[in-house]
Amino acid sequence: MSSNLPLPQLRAIASSFAILGNFLGAQPYGNGHINDTFAAIFDQGGVRVRYILQRINDRIFREPVKLVENIAHVTNHIRGKVEALGAPETSRRVLTLVQTWHGENYHQDSDGHIWRCYVFVEGARSYDIIETTDQAFQAAKAFGEFQRHLMDYSGPRLFETIPRFHHTPSRLENLKRAIEADVRNRASQVKAEIACALSMEPLAHSLLSLVERGEIPERITHNDTKLNNILLDDISGEGMCVLDLDTVMPGLSLYDFGDMVRTVTNPVAEDEPDASKVQVQVPMFQAIAKGYLEGTGGALLPAERERLVVAGKLLTYECGMRFLTDFLEGDHYFNIRRENHNLDRCRTQFALVRSLEENEERLMAFIQTLQ
């Protein structure tokens, strides 16, 4: 898939959705790895209004229509919760799907690709690298509230958009198969990374064993809680809206917290070429732990709270394996913009796991102060 589409094609896509006004143009938007995203501008009575158009990557999400229906269920439920609480600016606190003129939540183009459209949330932005502990707190609180709002969801069971997405043992088996196949003859370049991944194999089973024993429950979770998936208000800094709902499905609360640890406690970009710069930022960890527990409002079980650091290690390890697997298989999953891009991503993840291990006792001591 390509984000370089001719303007007439984007105009035709935009005109399929129930948007009033005159189409003025559209440009690629954001830096997501998976879907093609555009900001479309309409003139509505002399006011320029933006919408987000996204072409869902059907190589990754094999049933995109079910994915969009998941999002409709989730956003409708959260909107009802937010409105019941009397929170202001509901349309900035939950994504709003724009339906087509035929009343569908998606449009299928002439090539068979599925598109969706959202109301653009103005006056807020996301951060690839969180700059302050208050930003970290606000983002984590928003993710916690997102999960808490969904704890009483009673609609149809959500579809698993990527089966076994955070099933870490499966990710490890995928890596082992990629090492053995070595389709691009790259394994010899990454012996140290392979050895590191295999040495951490016991970590892969650390949460699923708790599920098997009935110690932690299945919940509806976001499953991709990079903190650039939260919009923070430009003025107040408040966490406003959760983005990228493609992987919202049944999961574990610890998956969501763990991915926040992976994102926010790393002081450098996910693709930093120099992994020696990676060192867990303890104040940032403390901020997201405090924010997430406040956002979930005491709804987590003791067994979940006690594994927050383990969750950070696990999700960072898992993501590192995914980047390494994609590198070995020829970079077909994550978008890359340079040679060895996925390898750089892998190395930063594994470095962060090591740093979390070195600081685990200190981090757990802080969490205990929040109980």
C-alpha positions, 0 to 999 in steps of 0.5 A, a space after each residue: 500500500 502507498 500513501 501517495 494517492 492522486 488527489 482525484 482518487 482521494 476526492 472520490 473516497 472523501 465524497 463517499 462519506 456523509 460530509 457536507 461542504 466542498 472538498 479542498 484537498 488532502 495530504 498524508 498525515 501522521 507517521 503510523 507504521 501500518 495504515 495509510 492516513 490522510 487529513 482531508 479539508 472541507 470548506 463548510 460555510 466558509 470554515 475549513 474543517 478537517 477529517 481523517 481518512 484511513 485506508 486499512 491495511 488488509 495485509 495486516 488486518 484480514 477482516 477490516 469490516 469486522 475491525 471497523 465494527 469493533 471500533 463502532 461498538 467501542 466508541 459508541 459505548 465510551 461516548 455513552 459513558 462520557 456523556 453520562 458523566 457530563 464531561 465537556 467536549 464529548 467529540 474531542 474525548 472519543 473518536 467519531 466515525 463518519 458514516 457513508 451516505 449509505 449509512 455504513 461505517 466504512 467505504 470499499 473502494 474500486 480496488 476492494 480496500 476498506 476506508 474509514 473516516 473520523 472527525 478530526 480532533 482539533 486543539 490537541 496533539 500526540 507526542 512520539 517522545 513524551 517530554 514531561 512527567 505530567 504528559 506521561 501521567 495524563 496519557 496514562 490516565 487517559 488509557 486507564 479511563 479508556 479501559 475503565 469505561 469498557 469494563 461494563 461493555 455488554 455488546 457483542 464480543 469483540 472480534 480479534 482483529 489480529 489473533 494472538 496479537 499479544 500471545 508472546 509465546 507465539 511471537 517467540 515461535 514466529 521468531 524461531 521459524 524466521 531464524 530457521 528459514 532465514 529467507 533474506 540471509 540476515 541471521 548471521 548479521 544479528 547473532 547477538 540479538 537472536 541470542 538475547 531474544 532466546 535467553 529471555 524465553 521464560 519471560 514469554 510465559 509470565 502473564 499467560 500462566 496467570 490467566 491459565 490459573 484464573 488469577 487475572 481476567 480477560 478485559 477489553 483492552 487497547 493492545 497498542 498503547 504507545 503514548 503517541 496514541 493519546 491526544 493531549 490538549 494543546 492548552 490544558 495538557 489533559 489527555 483527551 482522546 485515545 487513537 488507533 483502535 485497530 487492536 481494541 479487542 479482548 486482552 489483558 490490562 497488563 498488556 496495555 500498561 506494559 506497552 506504555 512502559 515500553 513507550 514512555 520510559 525510553 528516553 529516545 525514539 523507538 528507532 534510535 540507532 544508538 541503543 547505548 542511549 536507552 536507560 529507563 526513566 524512573 520518574 516517567 515510570 512513576 508518572 504512568 503508574 500513578 496515572 494508569 492506576 488513577 484512570 482505572 479507578 481501583 478496578 484492577 485486581 491485586 494480581 494485576 497491580 503486582 505485575 506492572 513491572 513484569 508487564 513492561 518487560 514482557 511487552 518490550 521484549 515482545 515488540 523487540 521480537 516482532 521487529 527482529 522477526 520482521 527484519 529477518 523476513 524482509 521488512 514486510 510488516 512494519 513500514 521502514 524508511 531506511 536500511 536496518 530500520 527494524 533492526 534499530 527498533 529491535 535493539 532499543 527494545 532489548 536494551 530497555 528490557 535490560 534496564 527495566 530488569 536492573 531497576 525492577 526492585 526500585 520500580 516495584 517499591 514505588 508501585 507499593 506506595 500507591 496501594 
